[in-house]
Amino acid sequence: MLVPIWRSVLCSLWICALILEFGHCQGDAEEPKTTSGKKPKAPKAKLGKETKKGPRAVVAKAKVKATAPAQTLLTQVLKKGRFQRVGDTLTVRAGDALELRCKGTPVQWSVPPYLEEDNEGRLRTVQHQRYGMLSLVNSTGADTGEYTCYPMYCEETDCRKEYDKAVKVFVFFADPQELFVPSSNYYEVIQLRTNWPTRLPCQVTSPGAAVSLHREFPPSEVPVDGAEITFSTRGGFTIHRPRPQHAGSLYCVASLGNLRQASTKYMLIYVNYPMAVPAPAIEASSSSLTAGDNLRVSCTVVGETEVAIDFTWEYPGQQIGRPLYTQEIRTPLAGGPGARQKIQSVLLVDEVREVDHGTYTCTAENLQGAKSTSTTVQVAAKAKLKKKPQ
């Protein structure tokens, strides 16, 4: 009986050994098991280049997202603590208060010139922590105009206006008795410049007023075609290409409901404005003279007709009070685009002396500016006659 038991024990041990060996090999072939049904984490790759000092970790820099500057906002404070964002224009009844708030720290305000000069304490500006405030009480039609808020850029104690971020609003203070912004001038003189648009303010206090342009002598209404002459409730009438026929005494007429009023009169004076600064050319009759000779120095400018040019001279004889003798010659030029002329200023020096030796400078000036040019003249002493021997 002992032999079968021993054999059965031996067989059992051999079977167990086979099972363990089979399980070990099977485990090597299978993927490692995970817990909770999650996949195993992949091994972290080494970052950086390997050097003699060992691997160096490379840290990625965090990207800083650029933020746009805060937009400047302009709001009107209404009753009962309500706020309203304003547009390009705003209408307030004359006599009512105006309160504007502008987001920014700090800000600076710009108001119509009349209000800057004479506000009688009605205007007040206050800077709060996050916004600036402008308040106006006892308003009148004369307060009509543009109100601007400028955010300020400050570095320590140095601050400057940020003009590109300014916000503006044109405020009409509607006055049922005054359709035009009051003016202390009965006549206002305005130049009609050929190279620049001319504006007749004719500023109304209410955007609903109908405005027309009139000539005083002979009495007539000036046509406003929207091209040569245009009108804006904020800027008045604009003559885009002034001509001589636009000159004279003009005024505006506004009507609203049953009210009709005339504005200040504007005296328009036509000025043929030059296109550029004059370019003078100077020439002397001779650059080398002998005492006793006569000298002519001419200064020439070519430009548009009907353009005034002033000539001034600097010459060596001024130092001893030598009088200035000049003559001016105008010659029309034919051909080329537009009417042109040649203007000459000639400096005459009779019987030059040694004191007339030096630099002669001519300056030509028009409404655009002035320019100078110079030349040098040498004067030699007159040769002395040798006495004949007796």
Backbone hydrogen bonds, N-H to C=O, Kabsch-Sander energy under -0.5 kcal/mol:
donor,donor_aa,acceptor,acceptor_aa,energy
5,I,1,M,-1.3
6,W,2,L,-2.2
7,R,3,V,-2.2
8,S,4,P,-2.5
9,V,5,I,-2.2
10,L,6,W,-2.3
11,C,7,R,-2.6
12,S,8,S,-2.0
13,L,9,V,-2.1
14,W,10,L,-1.9
15,I,11,C,-2.2
16,C,12,S,-2.1
17,A,13,L,-1.9
18,L,14,W,-1.9
19,I,15,I,-2.1
20,L,16,C,-2.4
21,E,17,A,-2.2
22,F,18,L,-2.4
23,G,19,I,-2.3
24,H,20,L,-2.0
25,C,21,E,-1.8
26,Q,22,F,-2.1
27,G,23,G,-2.0
28,D,24,H,-1.3
29,A,25,C,-1.4
30,E,26,Q,-1.4
38,K,35,T,-2.0
51,T,54,G,-0.8
54,G,51,T,-1.6
56,R,49,K,-0.8
59,V,57,A,-0.6
60,A,58,V,-0.6
65,K,63,K,-0.6
75,T,101,R,-2.6
76,Q,84,Q,-3.5
77,V,99,E,-2.5
78,L,76,Q,-0.6
78,L,82,R,-3.4
81,G,78,L,-0.7
82,R,79,K,-1.1
84,Q,76,Q,-2.1
86,V,74,L,-1.8
87,G,89,T,-0.6
90,L,170,F,-2.4
92,V,90,L,-0.5
92,V,172,F,-3.3
94,A,174,A,-2.6
96,D,93,R,-2.4
98,L,136,L,-2.7
100,L,134,L,-2.9
101,R,75,T,-2.8
102,C,132,G,-2.8
103,K,73,L,-2.2
104,G,130,R,-2.1
108,Q,150,Y,-2.3
110,S,148,T,-2.4
115,L,112,P,-0.7
116,E,112,P,-1.5
117,E,113,P,-2.0
118,D,114,Y,-2.4
122,R,119,N,-2.7
124,R,135,S,-2.3
126,V,133,M,-2.4
128,H,126,V,-0.6
128,H,131,Y,-2.9
132,G,102,C,-2.9
133,M,126,V,-3.4
134,L,100,L,-2.7
135,S,124,R,-2.9
136,L,98,L,-2.9
137,V,122,R,-1.6
139,S,96,D,-0.8
143,D,140,T,-1.7
144,T,141,G,-1.5
145,G,171,V,-1.8
147,Y,169,V,-2.9
148,T,110,S,-2.7
149,C,167,V,-2.6
150,Y,108,Q,-3.2
152,M,106,P,-2.2
153,Y,160,R,-2.9
154,C,152,M,-0.6
155,E,158,D,-3.0
158,D,155,E,-2.3
159,C,157,T,-0.6
160,R,153,Y,-1.8
162,E,151,P,-2.5
163,Y,161,K,-1.0
165,K,162,E,-1.4
166,A,163,Y,-1.3
167,V,149,C,-1.9
169,V,147,Y,-2.0
170,F,88,D,-2.9
171,V,145,G,-2.8
171,V,169,V,-0.6
172,F,90,L,-3.2
172,F,170,F,-0.5
173,F,171,V,-0.5
174,A,92,V,-1.5
174,A,172,F,-0.9
175,D,178,E,-0.5
178,E,175,D,-0.5
181,V,203,Q,-3.0
188,E,265,K,-2.1
190,I,267,M,-2.6
192,L,269,I,-3.5
193,R,191,Q,-0.9
194,T,271,V,-1.3
196,W,193,R,-1.6
198,T,239,I,-2.5
200,L,237,F,-3.0
204,V,233,T,-0.6
205,T,179,L,-2.2
206,S,179,L,-0.5
209,A,206,S,-1.5
210,A,255,S,-2.5
212,S,253,V,-2.3
213,L,222,V,-0.5
214,H,251,Y,-3.0
215,R,220,S,-3.5
216,E,249,S,-3.0
220,S,215,R,-1.6
222,V,213,L,-2.4
225,D,223,P,-0.7
226,G,229,I,-2.3
230,T,238,T,-2.0
232,S,236,G,-1.8
236,G,232,S,-3.0
237,F,200,L,-2.1
238,T,230,T,-2.5
239,I,198,T,-3.3
240,H,228,E,-2.3
240,H,238,T,-0.8
241,R,228,E,-0.5
246,H,243,R,-1.8
247,A,244,P,-1.4
248,G,268,L,-2.1
250,L,248,G,-0.6
250,L,266,Y,-2.8
251,Y,214,H,-2.2
253,V,212,S,-2.4
254,A,261,Q,-2.7
255,S,210,A,-2.1
256,L,259,L,-2.4
259,L,256,L,-2.0
261,Q,254,A,-2.7
263,S,252,C,-2.5
265,K,186,Y,-1.8
266,Y,250,L,-3.6
267,M,188,E,-2.1
267,M,265,K,-0.5
268,L,248,G,-3.1
268,L,266,Y,-0.8
269,I,190,I,-2.5
269,I,267,M,-0.5
270,Y,268,L,-0.5
271,V,192,L,-2.9
273,Y,271,V,-1.6
281,A,300,T,-2.1
283,E,298,S,-2.2
285,S,296,R,-2.8
289,L,378,Q,-3.3
291,A,380,A,-2.9
292,G,352,V,-2.6
293,D,290,T,-2.5
295,L,349,V,-3.1
297,V,347,L,-2.4
298,S,283,E,-2.9
298,S,296,R,-0.5
299,C,345,S,-2.4
300,T,281,A,-2.9
301,V,343,I,-2.6
303,G,341,Q,-2.2
305,T,339,A,-1.4
307,V,304,E,-0.8
308,A,306,E,-0.6
310,D,365,E,-2.7
312,T,363,T,-2.0
314,E,361,T,-2.2
318,Q,315,Y,-1.7
319,Q,316,P,-1.6
320,I,317,G,-1.1
321,G,318,Q,-1.2
322,R,317,G,-2.7
325,Y,323,P,-0.5
326,T,324,L,-0.5
327,Q,346,V,-1.6
329,I,344,Q,-2.6
331,T,342,K,-2.7
333,L,340,R,-2.4
340,R,333,L,-0.8
341,Q,303,G,-2.7
342,K,331,T,-3.0
343,I,301,V,-3.0
343,I,341,Q,-0.5
344,Q,329,I,-3.0
345,S,299,C,-2.5
346,V,327,Q,-3.0
346,V,344,Q,-0.5
347,L,297,V,-3.3
347,L,345,S,-0.5
348,L,325,Y,-3.0
348,L,346,V,-0.5
349,V,295,L,-2.8
352,V,293,D,-3.4
356,D,353,R,-1.8
357,H,354,E,-1.5
358,G,377,V,-2.4
360,Y,375,T,-3.2
361,T,314,E,-2.8
362,C,373,T,-2.8
363,T,312,T,-2.6
364,A,371,K,-2.5
365,E,310,D,-2.2
366,N,369,G,-2.6
369,G,366,N,-0.8
371,K,364,A,-2.1
373,T,362,C,-2.2
375,T,360,Y,-1.9
377,V,358,G,-2.9
378,Q,287,S,-2.7
380,A,289,L,-2.9
